[in-house]
Amino acid sequence: MTTASASASGPVPGHGGRGASGPATVTATDLSLRFGGTRALDGVSLRLSHGVTGLLGPNGAGKTTLLRVLATAVPPDGGRFTALGHDPGTPSGRLALRRTLGYLPQNPGFHPDFTAFDFVDYVAILKELTDRTARLGEVRRVLEAVDLSEVRGKRLKRLSGGMRQRVALAAALVGDPGFLVLDEPTVGLDPEQRMRFRELIAQAGEGRTVLLSTHQTEDVAMLCHRVVVLARGRVRFEGAPAELTARAAGRVWSSAERDPNALAGWRTGMGAFRNVGDPPKGADLVEPTLEDGYLLVLDGDDAAVGA
């Protein structure tokens, strides 16, 4: 987990940043990165502000690569970005950004014999919290913030998957970072754990910029004031979740049988089929969801970036 200590921004009202507005805190322009013959990022441009922004995309879309670039773990081949006023294209700017950055990668790399407290303390040392008394107080604070104070002395190998994810989030929150990068933090969690984690992410989005990569459209609908859809290394949509849902207006319908011309269709628990695509004349239209809009954007019908 390669991050550094941080300073906090002022509080922003709103649950998880929903409805948050204001100037861009992170701006990326034409980011590109190639691994061998694969173009992982292909001219990615985006703007983030205070609150939680969801990053959606299929496997291989370039989400993790983009997050690693924004977390300064790997430099891009082309393009540039600034975050919280810092330009990581320079050594001094990169160091300054790392000091106000929190990063939760897909695989945090736990040492199984560390206790929860030991692991977060280790990360705090990496984040340059050199005063021991202040550092230990900060470790206690972030463990309490993720509701792990009672198990802080337990070894990581004894904790559940959900608890280990909360330990990783606590480590990312050390130093109260202004920019928080979360890569698939709810993957593998059961529904109860996922709901608890959503609450923590929502709290983290108050007063800072959070970029959340996920496969769960429910996470985006519940948490995010903005959403970015990435496919084949390019941004296919950027806008509010309601705007993404609106892309499917008039394109979702119910029928007794699956429509063979539908882009996607499945039998619901009520027995009828829910179809997404181009409905036939006189179709029984139903209210679209964010997932419907996401499917249509991936299909390429709405390749232009949203407002």
N, C-alpha and C positions, 0 to 999 in steps of 0.2 A: 504494500500500500504506500505509494510514493507521493506524499503530500507534505506540506509545511504549515507552520502555525499561521494564525489569521487574526484579522480584526473584523468586527461585525459592522453591518450597516444598520441604520435606524429601523425601528419596527414599521411594518406596513400592515394596515388593517386588512382583515379578510381571512377566511378559512383556507389555508394552504395556498394563499396567493390568488384564489379565484377572484376574478374581476380586477386583479391588480393591474395598474397601468403606470406609465412613466417612461423616462428615457431608457434607451438600451444600455444594459450593463455589460453585455457580451455581444460583439459583432464579428462575424466571420465572413470573409469575402473570397470566393473562388478557391476554396481549399481543395487540393488534389493530393492523392497519395497512391502510389502503385507498389504492389508486391509482386515482383517478377512480371509475368504477363497479365496479372490481374489489377484492374483499376479499382481500388477499394473506395476511393473518394474521387468524384468527377465534377469539380467546380461547385462545391457546396457553399452556399451563402445563407446566412440566417442571422436573426437578431433576437436576443433574449433580454428580458427585463425581470424585475422582482416578481417572485411567485414561482410556481411549479410549471415547467414546460415539459410535455410528454413527447418522447421520441419513439415513434412507431415504425415498424418495418419488418419484412420477412427475414428469415435466416439468410445471411450473406448479403444483406442490404448495405452494410458498412456502418451499422450503429456503433458497435464496439470500437471500431477504428476511429470514428469521429470523436467519441468520448475520450479515447486515449490521446488524440491530438489536443483536444481542449483541456485535458488534464496535464498537458506538457510531458506525457510519458513517451511520445514519439513525435518528431517534427514532421510537418507536411512537406511534400515535394514542391508544392506551389501554393500561392495564395497566402493570406495572412489573417490573423484575428487579434483582437484586443479584448481583455476582460478586466473589468473594474479599473479601467484606466491604465492597465499595464500591457506592454507589447512583449510577448514571450519570444519574439524574433531576436531580441538582444539578451545577452547574459544577465544584465541587471534587471530587465523587465521580466525575464523568466523566473528569476529568484523572487522578485517581489510578488509575482502572481502565485507562486507556490506557497508563499507565506499567508495567502488569503484564500486558499483553495482546500476543499475537502473532497476526497475521491474514494468511492466505494466500487472497486472493480468486481467483475463477475466472480473471480476466485481470489479472495483476500489473502490466501496463503497463511492460514493459521498454523502455529506450532501447537500440536495437540496437548503438550504437557504444560503450556502456559495456562495460567488462570485467566479469567476474563479481565481482572484488574491488571495482571502482568502484561497482557497483550496491549491494552489501551495505553498503559504507562510506557511501553516500548515505543508505540507510535508517537506519543507525546514527546519523547526524547528526540525522535527523528524530526519532529516539528519544531525543534529548537527551544522547547520549554525547559530551560536549564536550571531555574530556581526550583529546588526539590519540593519545598513546602507548597509553592504555588502550583507546581505541576501535579502533585498528588491531589490537591484540592480540585483541580480541573478534571482529573480522571474520575474522581467521585461524582463531580457534577454531571458529566456526560453519561455515566452509567446510571445515575438516578434519572436522567432525562429519558432514557430508553427503558426504564423500569427494570433494571438489573442489579440494583444495590444489594439485594438479598442473596444473589448468587455470584457476587464479584470474586469470591474466593474459590469458586469451583473451576476445575480444569476444563478447558474448552472441549475436550473429547467426551466429557460427561454431560454436556449441554445439548439440547435439542437443536435441530436445524434452524428453527425460528429464532431461538436464543442466540445462536452463533451469528445470524444475520444482524441481530440487534447489537451485538458486540461490535461487528464491523461498522455499523452505522455510528455507534458511539465513538469509535476511532476516527471516523470521517468528520465528526462534529467537534473534535478537540480543537481548541483555539477559536471557536465561534467563527468559522469561515464565512466569507461573503458570497462565495461561489461554490455550490455543492453539486458534484457529478456522481450520479447513481446509475450503475450498469446492472439492470435486471435484478433489483434487490428483492422482488417478491417471488422469483422463480423457485419452484419446489416447496413453497409454503402451503399449508392447508388453509381452508377458507377463514378460520378464526385467526390464524397467524397473519394472513394477508390483510384482514381488516385492521388488526393491531398495527401492522406496519404502515398501512395507509394513514392512520392517525399520526404516527410519528413523522411521516414525510410531510403531511399537511402542516404540522407544527414547525418543521424545519423550513418550510416555504414562507413563513412569516418573517419578513425583514431580510431575506437574502434571495439570491437567484439559484434555482434548483433546476437541473436538467436530468430528467428521469427516463432512462431507456427501458422499454417494457414490451412484451408481447400481449399484454392484457389490455384490451380496449376498455375494460371496466375500470382499470386503474386510472386511465386518462379521463374517462367520463366523471369519475368521482373526485379526482384530485387537481386536474390541470386547468389553467386559464388559457393556455396556448398548446397547440400540438403541431409537431413537424412529422411528416411522413417521408421516410427515406426508402428508396428502392434503387438497386443497382448503382449505389454510390451517388445518387442525385436526389435533391429535394423535389418531391412531387407535390407536396402541399405544405403550406405554413399558414396558420390562422387559428381562430378560436374553435373549440370543439363543436359548438353549435353550427359553425360554417361548414365543418367537415360533415356533420350529420345532414345538413341541408343539401349537400351534393347528391344525396339519395332520395330527395323529395320526388314523389311521383314515379319512383323506380323500384318500389317494393310492393309486392302483392301476395294475396293469399289465394290458394286454389286447392281443389280436392286431390289433384295429382301434381306431381312435380312437372313444371313446365320445361320441356326439353330445350327450349331456346333461352332459358335463364342462365345467367352467369354462375349462380349458385342457388341451391334450393335444398331444403331439408324439412322433414316432418316434425312439427312441433308437438309438445305434450298434449295439445288439444286435438291432435289428429290431422289437422290441415297442414298443407305445405306452405312454407314461407319462401318466396322466390325473390331474387335480386337480379336486376338487369333491365331489359327493355320490355315492359309489360304489353300484352296484347290489348287490343281495343276492348273497352268495357271491363277491364280487370278490376278485381276487388282490392283497391289500394289500401295499404296499411301504413301506420306511422313508422318512418325510418329510424334507425339507431346510428350511433357513431360507427359501429362496426360495419354497417351497410355502406356508409360513405367511404370508409377505409377500403373495403373490398373493391368499390368502383374506381377509386383512385389508383389502386394497384393494377386494375385491369387496363389502365392507360387511357380511359375515356376522359379523365380530368388531369392530364399531365402538367398543366400549367400550375404554377405556384399560386396558392390562395392569397387573399388580401391579408 
